[in-house]
């Protein structure tokens, strides 16, 4: 089975985010980007499927700072092919443009199964997976936490609220939006990644003429100004703990 | 082409999801700026009874055995036909395991623009979406003639989307739903036997800030001292540190305790939608900009690893033990 895993980088939410001078986009000059955590789970799920039943796993990502490290990391886990999409605007593509670029590539390599993160925190025009499935004429099931290969199909465990799982049989070829792999993304020692980086090659693929149509046009971005903001309790851990116990008592829960 | 606002009614095993009512309330705002009607779109098999309390001007209903329970493909094909035929001004979907599976596909299929994670519509008909885990808001126009929107809770109350009287049902014929490539085999119930976190009046919730499994001793000791229950956000459950039965948020449980003590939780929209009915939220997070402080009543930017042992001690003292 050929499995493709398109991944993307997103702003690290631990850092402070700012709006640029246009007022309609994030200021990217100091932005630290990290792998979308759902994509990390999609990689893990692909590797698990490979280990259980054999598969050829291809990881695809648009170029950018730190991308090579993540691709080599995936190879150290067991991915077979690494592909980097090259183009000046590659990192700024919306989901529609990304899905169109990926669809062109997948028409060439014809994967049986495409696993991608169910969403990214900065998607403003839907997630890549559902769009990609439509462009390729494949079925799509998202919010998947666990995949089992069967003959000509996969069984996807789709999550519903309240912890209910819907077992979906999905005919291949198909696209699945991964919410979580069956186990947390594995840790790989740096020495192993370093070793892999000397032997595995990253294939570069040029992209151009991006078509972003179908995406949301943002007129203004701003930091939320909530009507209510928490009253911050200042002081040492002991002082704050004292005050919290007071609050718990007032609310009658102690 | 019409100025109507369509809302996809989400239902699972005979129950209408809360987001459906929230979207009906949102659709009313949008319809008053577009000048159209609000239409609830209901797909199912003998599911007319689910339309009973939908606050809509009309219910568009498709009946088919293939629509008995949600599957992405049957919904996609049915909605594509309806939207193509009726060309509404906007179609609202939950940004959920149901809505997000179909909205993106329809955007590709019908070449219609899509806006996701919308929480509010402004009175002049703009969308307001949350992005970057709720740290940033994005505002923009809703392009004509038809826009697809996925919505998250927070901007409207579900009561506003409920009506005392049923609206008129107009049936429409779904397309041929044969040779589908997605089939529901069965539902699997959540693991039983663990505590029901939605019943506890005092929830101690742990997030990524807990850092590792060993540190769970801290909230566990606090829970024992105060007679609370430990629950978690998604990253902690995905790491396998706590079972899925303890998960709070979009894919877990919605809770409304008297106190929700959030330890090291950033407050991403997927988590907040599970806790926004809590009486009082107390947040502990070292990031002063974390969105959790926008929903909490009290907060501190101390490290939970420093605060929680002190808190456990003070609770024990207060209880005289």
Interface residues (C-beta under 8 A of the other chain):
Chain A: X11 X13 X14 X16 X17 X19 X26 X37 X41 X95 X96 X99 X118 X119 X121 X122 X123 X124 X125 X126 X127 X129 X130 X131 X133 X134 X135 X139 X140 X141 X142 X143 X155 X157 X158 X159 X160 X161 X162 X163 X164 X165 X166 X167 X168 X169 X170 X171 X174 X177 X179 X180 X183 X184 X213 X214 X215 X216 X217 X218 X219 X220 X221 X222 X223 X224 X226 X228 X229 X230 X231 X232 X233 X234 X237 X238 X240 X241 X242 X244 X245 X247 X248 X249 X251 X252 X253 X254
Chain B: X12 X17 X69 X70 X71 X72 X73 X96 X97 X100 X101 X102 X103 X104 X105 X107 X108 X109 X111 X112 X113 X114 X115 X116 X117 X126 X127 X129 X130 X131 X132 X133 X134 X135 X136 X137 X138 X139 X140 X141 X143 X150 X181 X182 X183 X184 X185 X186 X187 X188 X189 X190 X191 X201 X202 X226 X234 X235 X238 X239 X240 X244 X245 X247 X250 X251 X252 X253 X254 X258 X259 X266 X268 X279 X280 X281 X282 X283 X287 X288 X289 X291 X293 X294 X295 X296 X297 X298 X299 X300 X301 X302 X306 X307 X309 X310 X311 X313 X314 X315 X318 X319
